[in-house]
Amino acid sequence: MAISTTSFPKIFHSHFECRSDPEFSSSPRPEKAGTRRFAACASSICAGATSHGLSSLIFRFPPNFVRQLSTKARRNCSNIGVAQVVAASWSNKSAADRVPSSAAVNAFDAAAAAATAAVESVPVAPLEELQTGVDSPVVDNFESRQDVQLKDLDLKEASFLRSDGSLAIHAGERLGRGIVTDAITTPIVNTSAYFFKKTAELIDFKEKRRASFEYGRYGNPTTVVAEEKISALEGAESTLIMASGMCATTVMLMALVPAGGHIVTTTDCYRKTRIFIETILPKMGITATVIDPADMKGLESALEKHKVSLFFTESPTNPFLRCIDIKLVSDLCHRKEALVCIDGTFATPLNQKALALGADLILHSATKFIGGHNDVLAGCISGPLDLISEIRNLHHILGGALNPNAAYLIICGMKTLHLRVQQQNSTAQRMAEILEAHPKVKRVYYPGLPSHPEHHLAKQQMTGFGGVVSFEVDGDLMKTIKFIDSLKIPYIAPSFGGCESIVDQPAIMSYWDLSQSERAKYGILDNLVRFSFGVEDLEDLKVDILQALDTI
């Protein structure tokens, strides 16, 4: 089923202009290659088809038609949507059908003119419709064509997709996207701005009668597809994707916490988040209460003493993988009208549904498991439209927009998310059990182990325990270095969640600027190791880790 033309014509409804191209056609190029309006161009092509056959011209619609049309004829085609519908219709007919009679030529001319008129008369749809793929009148005009299947598919009620894995693959694409193409993959729209044909269109946009992204910092069709996928997985009304996880974190905090406000966070968290809370937010008069992840009495006390705007932490946390009782925290905070935002990067949208558990917002460093290939930086935040819109407004001011090429990498990565996470969950669980039983390992931190302080809670609110295991080897700083340097498979690097396994020693990787005693205040001992399991074979990883332990 081809999913296309649901939204794009609502923004770009101008005449279709084209020229023949020798790359598509065996016909000789005209002496003067000019642009012509749709009806005239279609008429000349149809007339030429009597001697050459339509299959010899641009409307032959080869498999990579949309890509070639986009790159080689963009300056000649100001409405690719009409071109695609007509081309698809003709290309799917038999060769005999593609040689029209004079009556067919006249009919084609009339249809072309009608199509152009229909496109130009399309009423402007609100942005919400653009993002959910509601059909426009021009789509309805072509709905009777069996060759181009145009169905009104609702992302929110796609009952035929019953699993997160299927949603990760098809949400935002097969379920309707704002880019007109019948390509399976989403095109990358590299543009810094979006044009208006006339000043009247600009005024309509400014007065909210017309939809447009207007400027690259405010949105991009490729980026919207990535956002729709994440919204589908999280069960969120809206998602905003940004240039990094820290970008999402900082913009969210500045947007939702007023000057002079108060937040609650936890002792164990990503260090850069802690630095922002401790050093940047106080410049805005924002203070913080820091509690142990399991200290609900401390949370209740903070809610009583302060006008708390937001509770924000990770679950599981970094690097000790502590788990927050999201439902209980949400209940306590909502009684005092405080918002709850959970960073679910370590959990992924597959292992944990924070919004369903009661959180107001869910944040991810999409660089990690969501992207999953160690090749892109991105961050995202999902939740109700009103909150995401508030964050988006500040984001438009501060910048930090995700490049559409990066958005494409996120889209590609998400299509294997369920396969990767399943493998990483399984490998991490088995290796955590092996490490815990090993005489040269003092302690293992993993929510899937009964020894974990929140194991019972993790079983209640998670369907898998993630691909990262932290553990302490039986040794000092140098012995731990020897263990890590003896590993052959994982890379020594600061990230996690990708296909390739990654290992790091937090005392060096993240806290080396602090003294040993200062690191110990955060629980970061010299023998702590954080291991992110990739999708390599379990046996290979096990053999590698065991041989490295043997060296110490």
C-alpha positions as CSV (number, residue, x, y, z in Angstrom):
1,M,0.0,0.0,0.0
2,A,1.5,3.3,-1.0
3,I,1.2,6.0,1.6
4,S,1.7,9.4,0.2
5,T,0.0,12.7,-0.6
6,T,-1.6,13.1,2.8
7,S,-0.3,16.5,3.8
8,F,2.4,17.9,1.5
9,P,0.0,19.4,-1.1
10,K,-1.6,21.4,1.7
11,I,1.6,23.4,2.0
12,F,2.9,23.4,-1.6
13,H,0.0,23.6,-3.9
14,S,1.5,25.3,-7.0
15,H,1.6,24.4,-10.7
16,F,3.6,21.4,-11.7
17,E,6.4,22.3,-14.1
18,C,8.7,19.8,-15.8
19,R,10.9,19.0,-18.7
20,S,12.0,15.8,-20.3
21,D,15.3,14.4,-19.2
22,P,17.6,12.1,-21.2
23,E,18.3,10.1,-18.0
24,F,14.6,9.1,-18.0
25,S,13.9,9.2,-21.7
26,S,15.1,7.7,-25.0
27,S,13.6,10.7,-26.7
28,P,15.9,13.5,-27.9
29,R,16.1,16.5,-25.6
30,P,14.4,19.6,-27.0
31,E,16.8,22.2,-28.4
32,K,15.7,24.7,-25.7
33,A,14.9,23.1,-22.4
34,G,12.3,25.2,-20.8
35,T,9.7,24.8,-18.1
36,R,6.0,24.4,-18.9
37,R,2.8,24.3,-16.9
38,F,1.4,21.0,-16.0
39,A,-1.3,20.7,-18.6
40,A,0.9,21.8,-21.5
41,C,3.7,19.5,-20.4
42,A,1.4,16.6,-20.0
43,S,-0.2,17.2,-23.4
44,S,3.2,17.2,-25.2
45,I,4.3,14.1,-23.4
46,C,1.1,12.3,-24.3
47,A,1.4,13.3,-27.9
48,G,4.9,12.1,-28.0
49,A,3.9,8.8,-26.6
50,T,2.2,7.8,-29.9
51,S,5.6,7.4,-31.5
52,H,7.8,6.6,-28.5
53,G,5.4,5.2,-25.9
54,L,4.9,6.8,-22.5
55,S,7.4,4.4,-21.0
56,S,10.2,6.1,-22.8
57,L,9.6,9.4,-21.0
58,I,9.9,10.8,-17.5
59,F,6.6,9.4,-16.5
60,R,7.9,5.9,-16.8
61,F,8.3,6.2,-13.0
62,P,11.4,4.1,-12.3
63,P,11.8,2.8,-8.7
64,N,14.0,5.7,-7.7
65,F,11.8,8.3,-9.4
66,V,11.1,10.4,-6.4
67,R,14.7,10.7,-5.4
68,Q,15.8,11.5,-8.9
69,L,13.0,14.0,-9.4
70,S,13.8,15.6,-6.1
71,T,17.5,16.1,-6.9
72,K,17.6,16.5,-10.7
73,A,14.4,18.3,-11.4
74,R,13.5,20.2,-8.3
75,R,14.1,23.5,-10.0
76,N,11.7,22.5,-12.7
77,C,9.0,20.9,-10.6
78,S,7.2,23.1,-8.1
79,N,4.7,20.4,-7.1
80,I,6.2,16.9,-7.0
81,G,3.0,15.6,-5.5
82,V,1.0,16.0,-8.7
83,A,3.9,14.5,-10.7
84,Q,4.0,11.5,-8.5
85,V,0.3,10.7,-8.6
86,V,0.2,11.0,-12.4
87,A,3.4,9.1,-12.9
88,A,2.4,6.3,-10.6
89,S,-0.9,6.0,-12.3
90,W,0.6,5.8,-15.8
91,S,3.6,3.6,-14.8
92,N,1.5,0.8,-13.3
93,K,-0.5,0.3,-16.5
94,S,0.4,-2.1,-19.2
95,A,2.5,-1.0,-22.2
96,A,-0.5,-1.1,-24.5
97,D,-2.5,1.1,-22.1
98,R,0.3,3.6,-22.0
99,V,-0.1,4.5,-25.7
100,P,-3.1,6.7,-25.6
101,S,-5.6,7.5,-28.4
102,S,-6.3,11.1,-29.3
103,A,-9.4,10.9,-27.1
104,A,-7.2,9.8,-24.2
105,V,-4.8,12.7,-24.9
106,N,-7.7,15.1,-24.6
107,A,-8.9,13.4,-21.5
108,F,-5.5,13.5,-20.0
109,D,-5.2,17.2,-20.8
110,A,-8.5,17.8,-19.1
111,A,-7.5,15.7,-16.1
112,A,-4.2,17.5,-15.8
113,A,-5.9,20.8,-15.9
114,A,-8.4,19.6,-13.3
115,A,-5.6,18.3,-11.1
116,T,-3.8,21.6,-11.2
117,A,-7.0,23.5,-10.4
118,A,-7.8,21.1,-7.6
119,V,-4.3,21.5,-6.1
120,E,-4.6,25.3,-6.3
121,S,-8.0,25.3,-4.6
122,V,-6.9,23.1,-1.7
123,P,-8.0,24.8,1.5
124,V,-5.3,25.4,4.1
125,A,-5.3,22.8,6.8
126,P,-4.2,23.4,10.4
127,L,-0.7,22.1,11.4
128,E,-2.3,19.4,13.6
129,E,-3.7,17.8,10.4
130,L,-0.4,18.0,8.7
131,Q,1.2,16.1,11.5
132,T,-1.4,13.4,11.7
133,G,-1.8,12.7,8.0
134,V,-5.4,13.8,7.3
135,D,-6.3,13.6,3.6
136,S,-6.7,16.8,1.7
137,P,-9.3,17.4,-1.1
138,V,-6.7,16.8,-3.8
139,V,-6.0,13.4,-2.3
140,D,-9.7,12.6,-2.4
141,N,-9.7,13.5,-6.1
142,F,-7.2,10.7,-6.8
143,E,-8.6,8.2,-4.3
144,S,-10.4,6.3,-7.0
145,R,-7.2,5.4,-8.8
146,Q,-6.4,1.8,-7.9
147,D,-2.8,2.3,-8.8
148,V,-2.2,4.8,-6.1
149,Q,-3.7,3.7,-2.9
150,L,-4.4,6.7,-0.6
151,K,-6.0,5.7,2.7
152,D,-6.8,7.8,5.7
153,L,-4.6,6.0,8.2
154,D,-4.7,7.3,11.8
155,L,-1.4,6.9,13.7
156,K,-3.2,6.9,17.0
157,E,-5.6,4.1,16.1
158,A,-3.5,1.8,14.0
159,S,-5.1,-1.4,15.3
160,F,-3.2,-3.5,12.8
161,L,0.1,-2.7,14.5
162,R,-0.1,-4.4,17.9
163,S,3.6,-4.4,19.0
164,D,6.2,-1.8,19.8
165,G,8.4,-3.4,17.2
166,S,5.9,-2.8,14.4
167,L,5.3,0.8,15.6
168,A,9.0,1.5,15.6
169,I,9.2,0.5,12.0
170,H,6.0,2.0,10.6
171,A,4.9,4.9,12.8
172,G,5.3,8.2,11.0
173,E,5.8,6.5,7.7
174,R,3.4,3.8,6.6
175,L,0.8,5.4,8.9
176,G,1.0,8.7,7.0
177,R,3.8,11.3,6.7
178,G,4.0,14.9,5.6
179,I,6.3,14.1,2.7
180,V,4.8,13.2,-0.7
181,T,6.5,10.1,-1.9
182,D,5.8,6.4,-2.5
183,A,9.3,5.6,-1.5
184,I,9.5,3.1,1.4
185,T,12.1,5.1,3.1
186,T,11.6,8.7,4.3
187,P,13.4,11.3,2.2
188,I,15.9,13.7,3.8
189,V,14.6,17.3,3.3
190,N,17.7,19.4,3.5
191,T,16.5,23.0,3.6
192,S,17.1,25.9,5.9
193,A,13.9,27.7,5.1
194,Y,10.5,27.3,3.4
195,F,9.2,29.8,0.8
196,F,5.9,31.6,0.3
197,K,4.8,32.2,-3.3
198,K,3.2,35.5,-2.5
199,T,3.1,37.9,0.4
200,A,-0.6,37.0,0.9
201,E,0.5,33.4,1.8
202,L,3.0,34.8,4.3
203,I,0.3,36.9,5.9
204,D,-2.0,33.9,6.0
205,F,0.7,31.9,7.8
206,K,1.3,34.7,10.3
207,E,-2.4,34.9,11.0
208,K,-2.6,31.1,11.4
209,R,-4.7,30.5,8.3
210,R,-1.9,28.6,6.6
211,A,0.6,26.0,7.8
212,S,4.3,26.1,7.3
213,F,7.5,25.3,9.1
214,E,8.7,28.7,7.9
215,Y,12.3,28.2,9.0
216,G,14.6,25.2,9.5
217,R,15.0,25.8,13.2
218,Y,11.2,25.5,13.7
219,G,10.7,22.2,12.0
220,N,11.5,19.8,9.2
221,P,9.4,17.0,7.5
222,T,12.1,14.4,8.1
223,T,12.4,15.4,11.7
224,V,8.6,15.1,12.2
225,V,8.7,11.4,11.1
226,A,11.2,10.7,13.8
227,E,9.1,12.6,16.3
228,E,6.0,10.6,15.3
229,K,7.8,7.3,15.8
230,I,8.8,8.2,19.3
231,S,5.4,9.5,20.2
232,A,3.8,6.2,19.0
233,L,6.2,4.1,21.1
234,E,5.7,6.3,24.2
235,G,2.0,6.7,23.8
236,A,2.5,10.5,23.8
237,E,0.5,13.2,22.3
238,S,3.5,15.1,21.1
239,T,7.3,14.7,20.8
240,L,10.1,17.3,20.3
241,I,13.4,16.1,19.1
242,M,16.6,18.2,19.5
243,A,20.3,18.2,18.8
244,S,21.3,16.2,21.9
245,G,20.0,14.7,25.1
246,M,21.5,17.5,27.2
247,C,19.8,20.0,24.9
248,A,16.5,18.3,25.6
249,T,17.3,18.3,29.4
250,T,18.4,21.9,29.7
251,V,15.6,23.4,27.5
252,M,13.0,21.4,29.4
253,L,14.2,22.6,32.8
254,M,14.4,26.3,31.7
255,A,11.0,26.1,30.0
256,L,9.1,24.5,32.9
257,V,10.7,25.8,36.0
258,P,10.1,29.5,36.7
259,A,12.7,31.9,38.0
260,G,13.0,31.3,41.7
261,G,11.4,27.9,41.4
262,H,12.4,24.6,43.1
263,I,13.0,21.2,41.7
264,V,13.7,17.7,43.2
265,T,16.2,15.4,41.7
266,T,18.2,12.3,42.9
267,T,21.8,11.6,44.0
268,D,22.6,9.2,41.2
269,C,22.3,10.9,37.8
270,Y,24.3,11.8,34.7
271,R,27.0,14.2,35.9
272,K,26.4,16.9,33.3
273,T,22.8,17.1,34.4
274,R,24.0,17.5,38.0
275,I,26.4,20.2,37.0
276,F,23.6,22.1,35.2
277,I,21.3,21.9,38.2
278,E,24.1,22.9,40.7
279,T,25.8,25.7,38.7
280,I,23.5,27.1,36.0
281,L,20.0,26.9,37.5
282,P,21.0,28.9,40.6
283,K,21.8,31.8,38.4
284,M,18.1,31.9,37.6
285,G,17.2,31.7,41.3
286,I,16.2,28.0,40.9
287,T,17.1,25.7,43.8
288,A,17.0,22.0,44.2
289,T,16.5,19.2,46.7
290,V,18.6,16.1,46.1
291,I,17.3,12.8,47.5
292,D,18.1,9.1,47.3
293,P,16.1,7.5,44.5
294,A,14.2,5.4,47.1
295,D,13.7,8.2,49.6
296,M,10.0,8.9,49.3
297,K,9.9,10.5,52.8
298,G,12.5,13.0,51.5
299,L,10.3,13.7,48.5
300,E,7.3,14.3,50.6
301,S,9.3,16.6,52.9
302,A,10.5,18.7,49.9
303,L,7.0,18.9,48.5
304,E,5.8,20.3,51.9
305,K,8.6,22.8,52.4
306,H,8.9,24.1,48.9
307,K,6.7,25.1,46.0
308,V,8.1,22.4,43.8
309,S,7.7,22.9,40.1
310,L,9.3,19.7,38.8
311,F,10.6,16.3,39.9
312,F,13.3,15.2,37.4
313,T,15.5,12.2,37.4
314,E,16.5,9.1,35.4
315,S,15.1,5.6,35.8
316,P,17.2,3.6,35.7
317,T,19.9,6.0,36.8
318,N,23.4,6.5,35.6
319,P,25.7,4.7,36.5
320,F,24.2,2.6,39.3
321,L,20.9,1.8,37.5
322,R,18.7,2.7,40.5
323,C,15.0,2.6,39.7
324,I,12.4,5.2,40.7
325,D,8.8,4.2,41.7
326,I,7.4,6.3,38.9
327,K,3.7,5.7,39.8
328,L,4.3,6.6,43.5
329,V,6.4,9.7,42.7
330,S,3.8,10.9,40.2
331,D,1.0,10.5,42.7
332,L,2.9,12.4,45.4
333,C,4.0,15.2,43.0
334,H,0.6,15.7,41.4
335,R,-1.0,16.2,44.8
336,K,1.2,19.3,45.1
337,E,0.8,20.3,41.4
338,A,4.4,19.4,40.6
339,L,5.3,18.0,37.2
340,V,7.2,14.7,36.8
341,C,9.8,14.2,34.1
342,I,11.6,10.9,33.8
343,D,14.8,10.4,31.7
344,G,14.2,6.9,30.4
345,T,17.4,6.6,28.3
346,F,18.7,3.5,30.0
347,A,15.2,1.8,29.9
348,T,14.3,2.7,26.2
349,P,10.6,3.2,25.2
350,L,10.4,-0.6,24.8
351,N,11.3,-1.6,28.4
352,Q,9.4,1.0,30.3
353,K,6.4,3.3,29.6
354,A,6.9,6.2,32.0
355,L,3.8,8.1,30.8
356,A,1.6,5.2,31.3
357,L,3.0,4.9,34.9
358,G,1.9,8.5,35.6
359,A,4.8,10.7,34.6
360,D,4.0,13.9,32.7
361,L,7.1,13.8,30.5
362,I,9.6,11.3,29.2
363,L,13.0,12.3,28.0
364,H,15.6,10.3,26.1
365,S,19.1,10.8,24.9
366,A,18.3,9.4,21.4
367,T,22.0,9.1,20.8
368,K,21.9,5.9,22.8
369,F,19.5,3.0,22.3
370,I,17.0,4.8,20.1
371,G,19.6,5.7,17.5
372,G,21.5,2.6,18.4
373,H,24.4,2.7,16.0
374,N,26.9,5.1,17.7
375,D,26.6,7.5,14.7
376,V,24.2,10.3,15.7
377,L,23.6,12.8,18.5
378,A,19.9,13.6,19.4
379,G,17.6,14.1,22.3
380,C,13.8,13.9,22.6
381,I,11.1,14.7,25.0
382,S,7.5,13.4,24.8
383,G,4.3,14.2,26.6
384,P,1.0,16.2,26.3
385,L,0.8,18.8,23.6
386,D,0.5,21.8,26.0
387,L,3.8,21.0,27.8
388,I,5.7,20.0,24.7
389,S,4.5,23.2,23.0
390,E,5.8,25.3,25.9
391,I,9.2,23.6,25.6
392,R,9.1,23.9,21.8
393,N,8.6,27.7,22.1
394,L,11.8,28.1,24.1
395,H,13.6,25.6,21.8
396,H,12.8,27.8,18.8
397,I,14.5,30.7,20.6
398,L,17.6,28.8,21.8
399,G,18.2,26.7,18.7
400,G,19.6,23.2,19.1
401,A,17.6,22.0,16.1
402,L,18.3,18.5,14.9
403,N,19.8,18.3,11.4
404,P,17.5,16.4,9.0
405,N,20.3,14.0,8.1
406,A,20.6,13.1,11.8
407,A,16.8,12.7,12.0
408,Y,17.1,10.2,9.1
409,L,19.7,8.2,11.1
410,I,17.3,8.1,14.1
411,I,14.5,6.9,11.8
412,C,16.8,4.1,10.4
413,G,18.0,3.2,13.9
414,M,14.5,2.9,15.3
415,K,13.5,0.3,12.8
416,T,15.8,-2.2,14.5
417,L,15.2,-0.9,18.0
418,H,13.1,-3.9,19.1
419,L,15.6,-6.4,17.7
420,R,18.6,-4.7,19.3
421,V,17.0,-4.1,22.7
422,Q,15.8,-7.7,22.9
423,Q,19.3,-9.0,22.3
424,Q,20.9,-6.4,24.6
425,N,18.4,-7.2,27.4
426,S,19.2,-10.9,27.1
427,T,22.9,-10.5,26.9
428,A,23.1,-8.0,29.8
429,Q,20.9,-10.2,32.0
430,R,23.1,-13.3,31.4
431,M,26.3,-11.5,31.8
432,A,25.2,-9.8,35.0
433,E,24.5,-13.2,36.5
434,I,27.9,-14.5,35.4
435,L,29.7,-11.5,36.7
436,E,27.9,-11.6,40.1
437,A,29.1,-15.2,40.5
438,H,32.7,-14.4,39.5
439,P,35.3,-14.3,42.4
440,K,37.0,-11.3,40.9
441,V,33.9,-9.2,40.9
442,K,32.9,-7.5,44.2
443,R,29.5,-6.2,43.2
444,V,27.1,-6.0,40.2
445,Y,24.5,-3.3,39.6
446,Y,21.7,-4.4,37.4
447,P,17.9,-4.2,37.9
448,G,17.4,-7.7,36.6
449,L,19.3,-9.2,39.6
450,P,17.5,-10.1,42.8
451,S,20.4,-8.4,44.7
452,H,19.5,-5.0,43.1
453,P,17.8,-2.7,45.7
454,E,14.9,-2.0,43.3
455,H,14.6,-5.4,41.7
456,H,11.0,-5.9,42.8
457,L,10.1,-2.5,41.6
458,A,11.9,-3.0,38.2
459,K,9.9,-6.2,37.6
460,Q,6.7,-4.2,38.1
461,Q,7.4,-1.3,35.8
462,M,9.8,-2.7,33.3
463,T,9.5,-5.5,30.7
464,G,13.2,-5.7,30.3
465,F,16.1,-4.4,32.3
466,G,18.3,-2.8,29.6
467,G,21.7,-3.4,28.0
468,V,24.0,-1.7,30.5
469,V,25.6,-3.5,33.5
470,S,27.8,-1.7,36.1
471,F,30.1,-3.7,38.4
472,E,33.1,-3.3,40.7
473,V,36.1,-5.5,40.1
474,D,38.1,-6.8,43.0
475,G,41.0,-4.4,42.7
476,D,42.2,-0.8,42.7
477,L,42.4,1.8,40.0
478,M,45.3,0.2,38.2
479,K,44.0,-3.3,38.3
480,T,40.7,-2.1,36.9
481,I,42.6,-0.4,34.1
482,K,44.3,-3.7,33.4
483,F,41.0,-5.4,33.1
484,I,39.5,-2.9,30.7
485,D,42.7,-2.8,28.6
486,S,42.6,-6.6,28.3
487,L,39.2,-6.6,26.7
488,K,39.2,-7.2,23.0
489,I,35.6,-6.6,21.8
490,P,34.3,-3.4,23.5
491,Y,35.4,0.1,22.7
492,I,36.6,2.3,25.5
493,A,34.2,5.2,25.0
494,P,31.8,7.4,26.9
495,S,28.5,6.4,25.4
496,F,26.2,3.3,25.5
497,G,23.3,1.7,23.7
498,G,24.8,1.0,20.3
499,C,25.3,-2.1,18.3
500,E,29.0,-2.2,19.4
501,S,29.8,-2.9,23.0
502,I,31.3,-0.1,25.0
503,V,33.1,-0.1,28.3
504,D,34.3,2.7,30.5
505,Q,35.8,3.3,34.0
506,P,33.7,6.2,35.3
507,A,36.4,7.3,37.8
508,I,38.5,8.2,34.7
509,M,35.9,8.8,31.9
510,S,33.6,11.1,33.8
511,Y,35.1,12.1,37.1
512,W,38.9,12.3,36.5
513,D,38.9,16.0,37.3
514,L,37.8,15.2,40.9
515,S,40.0,13.8,43.6
516,Q,39.5,10.2,44.8
517,S,37.7,11.4,47.9
518,E,35.4,13.7,45.9
519,R,34.5,10.9,43.5
520,A,33.7,8.7,46.5
521,K,31.0,11.2,47.6
522,Y,29.1,10.3,44.5
523,G,29.7,6.5,45.0
524,I,32.2,6.5,42.1
525,L,35.0,4.2,43.2
526,D,38.2,3.5,41.3
527,N,37.1,-0.1,40.5
528,L,33.7,0.8,39.0
529,V,33.1,-0.4,35.5
530,R,30.1,0.5,33.2
531,F,29.7,-2.0,30.4
532,S,27.2,-1.4,27.6
533,F,26.4,-4.6,25.8
534,G,26.0,-4.4,22.1
535,V,24.5,-7.0,19.8
536,E,27.5,-9.2,19.5
537,D,27.2,-12.9,20.2
538,L,26.8,-13.7,23.9
539,E,29.4,-16.4,23.9
540,D,32.0,-14.1,22.3
541,L,31.4,-11.4,24.9
542,K,31.5,-13.9,27.8
543,V,34.8,-15.4,26.6
544,D,36.3,-11.9,26.2
545,I,35.2,-10.7,29.7
546,L,36.3,-13.9,31.4
547,Q,39.7,-13.8,29.8
548,A,40.1,-10.1,30.8
549,L,39.2,-11.0,34.4
550,D,41.7,-13.7,34.4
551,T,44.5,-11.1,33.7
552,I,43.8,-9.6,37.2
